């Protein structure tokens, strides 16, 4: 199987990934790992909903999902700055905001200066009315979404393996066809931009709504801000990359190098298979990864 040597990895100043939802049936952990192995980022920003703690009760956390965490840990120990911004599905981590070990930091939001411009990073659930007023309804919707993705995964397996056709996304088609969903997305983007104008940010970078986007928003005072959304690693398989003073949306489906990697150590893992880790074991593994960082950074 092909591998990517360090000298052949793409150097990127900043990489933003969000909405990975590790611990759910729809998470495309194998594809994300392939992508991460093709790049050498100076800064990696995990912009919320990385580990789906809402879904922990079903005890689903297969090996490819843990391999993503382990690989990110290896990036930290090799010098990559990693910021974990909390989201709504991993909101339990908000009680630990401020935690820092080596190059790893856990935060609720982040402002960085990029080549003289201010970039504001946050997950985006603060704008979600459902999250603010009916968290139980949001969680119920999350379960329904996960079920839809599970069914979609089975349909795509039949489409690709038996019928020889491409993948389809049920939820993406629904979002794009329902006017209220489109309106919600537009309102989300405009609200993010309005706050960016007030704080004189040049870039506003979000996740949460699973809609990759990069556009310039101009207000009635002729002020402009670049709005970016990193999308997700369930349906769109997208990230944001900043390099040479420019932002771009990365699309895994267009990356032939990453798609050809297919690491042998997780290539045959079944996305719908039995969980490999129980909740208690999972937390022990996460703590173990933190200890790995601590030990490697000690003088």
N, C-alpha and C positions, 0 to 999 in steps of 0.2 A: 504494500500500500504506500502511496506517495506521502512524503512528509515535507514540512516547510522548514528549511534551515533558517537560523536567526538572521543571517545576512540577506536572505531573500524576503523577509517579512517587510510589509509596508510600514514605514514610520509615519505615525500620526500624532499630532500635538494633543488633541482631545478627542475622546470617543465617548458618546452618550448612548447607553442602552437602558430601556425601561420595560416594564410590563412583561417580564419573563415568566412569572407565575410558576416558579419551581414548586413542585408538589401537586400539580394539576395534570390531568390527562392530556390537555391540549398543549402544554409547554413543549417547545421545540428545542430542547436542551442540546441535542446532538448537533443540530445545525449551528446553534450559537457557539458551541465549543469549536466547531470547524472554523467559524469566522474569527474567533479570538486567537486561534493558532496561526492566522495569516497576518496578524498585525503586531506592531510594537508601539503601543501608546505611551506617551509621557504621562497623560492623565486619563483615568477611566472613571466616568461618572455613572453610577448605578442609580437611575432616577425613579425609584419607587416601584413597588409591586414586584420585587425580585423574588422573594420567597412568599408564597401565598399561605400565610398563617391561618387565614379564614378556613382553609380546606384541610387543616391538619387532622381533624377528627377521623378522616377516612384512611389515615396512615398510608398514604401513597407517596413514596419518595424513592424512585428507582435509581440505580447506579449512575446513569448519565446525568441526572440532576445534581448528585453530589460531586460528580467530576467537574461540573461547572464551578462550583464553590471552591474546590481544590485548585483549579487552574487560576482562578482569580486570586487566591491566596498566594500562589507561586509568583504572580505578577507583583504583588505587594512586596514580597521578599526580594525581588529583583530590582526594585527601585521605582516601579510605577506608582504614582499617587492615585489612590482609590478613594472616592467619596461615595458613601452609601446614603442616598437621600430617601427618607421614609415615605411610603405611600399609604393608601388606605388598607390594602390587603396585607401589609406588613406593619400596620400601625402599632402593634404591640412593642415594636422596637423603639417607639418614640420616648418611652420612659428611660431609654439608655442614650438619648441624644447627648452629644458632647464626648462620648467615648472615643478615644483615639489611641492607637497603638502603631507606632512607626509611621508608615505612609498611609495608613487606613484611618478614615474618620467617618463617624456616623452623625448625620445632620438632618435637619428638617428642610433647609433651603441653603442655597450657596450663591455667592456672588464672586466671580473671578474677573480679573482684568486680562483681556486677550488682545495683545498688540495695541494697547491704548484705548480699547473699548470695553465697556462694562457688560458682562453677561450674567443674567439672572437665571438660575436653575431651580426648579421646584417641581414636584410631581403633578399637582393640578387638582387634586381632589377637594381642595378648599373651595373651589368654584362650583362643586357639584351639590345642588340643592338637595338631592336625595340623600347624599352622604351627611349633610348637615342636620337634616330634620327627621329622616327615617332610615337610620342605619340598618334596622332589621330588614327593611324592604330592599336595601342595597345588597345585603348579604343573601337574601332570597334570590335576587336577580343574579348574583354571582354564581349560585348553585345551578340555576337554570342555564346560564351561559356555559358553565362547565359541562352540563349534560349535552347541550347542543354541540359543543366542540367534540365531545366523546362520540356522538353519533356521526358527526362530520368526519372524524378520523376513520371510522369504519367505512363510510361511503368512499372516502378518498383512497383507502386501501384497495377496495374493489375497482375503483376507477383506474388507478395506476397499474396494479398488478394483474388484474384479470381483463379489463377492457382496453388497457393500453392508452388511456386518456389522461389528461392533466388533472390537477387538483382544483377543487371548487371550495368556496367559503360561503356557508349558509348565512352566518351572522353579518359578514361583510356586504352581501347582497341585500340583506334586510336593512342595514344601516344606510346604504346608499339609495334605497328606494323609499324609505319612510321620511316624509317631509319634516316631522318633528325631530327626528334624529339629526338631520342635516342642520336644522335651526339651532339645536343644542350645541353642535360642534362650532357653528359660526359664532354663537354667543360666547362660548368658551374662549375662542381665539380673540375676540374683541375685548373681553374683560381682561384677559392677560395683557393685552397690548395697552389698555388704558392705565393699568397699574405701572407698567413699564415706562409710559410717558411721564407719569407723576414722579417717578424716581430717577428719571433720566438714564435709563438703561438702554443700551444699544441693541442687545439681544435678549429675548425671553425664550427660555427653553423648557418645555413641558413634556409630560407623558400622559397617562391616565385614560385618554379617550381612544387609544388604539388607532389613531389616524395620523400617519406620517405626513408632515407638512413643512414647507419652507416658503414663506412669502413675506413680502414687505407690506406693513400696514401703515397707512398715513391718516392722521387725524385732521380735524377742521382747522387746526393751527399750522398745518403743513409740517408737522413733526412726523418723523418716520421711525419705525422700529422693525427689526427682523424677528418674526415669530417662527419658531421651529418646534416641531413635535417629533419625538423619536419613534413613534409608532408602537410596535410590540413584537414579541417573539412567540406568538401563537398563530396569527394569520398572515401578517404582512412581512415578518422576518426582516425588520429594518432597524437601522441605527443612524446616529448622526456622527459625522466626522468633521473636525476642524483642523485644517492644515494649510500652511502658506497663506494665512489670513483669510481663508475662505471656508464656508460651511457647505456641506453637501449631505444629501440623504443616501445612505448605503442600503442597497437592496441585495439580500443574499441570493435571490433567484437569478441575479445577473452576474454573480461571482463564480465563474467556472472553476477557478483555482480552489476556493473553499469547498465547493460542492464535490470536488473529486477526492477530497481528503479521506472521508469515510474511515475514521480511526477504528482499527480492529478491536480495540478493547471495549467499544460500546456499539459496534455496528449492528449487532444482532439483538440488541435489547428491544423488548416489545413495549411500545408506548402504553399498551393497555394491560400489561402484565401485572403480576402480583407485586405488592410493595416489598422493597428490600429492607427498609428501615422503619422501625416503630418510632413513635414520637420521642420517647425517652432516649433511644439510640441516636436519633437525629440530633437532638440538642447536645448530646455528648460528642458527636462528631463535629458539630459547629464549634464547640468549646475547644476541641482538640486542634482545629484549624487556627484558632486565635493563639493557642499556645505555640504552634509552629511558627507563627509570625514573631511572637515575643522572643522565642529562643534564638531565631536566626538574626534578630536585630540586637541581641545583647552583645556587648563588647567582649 
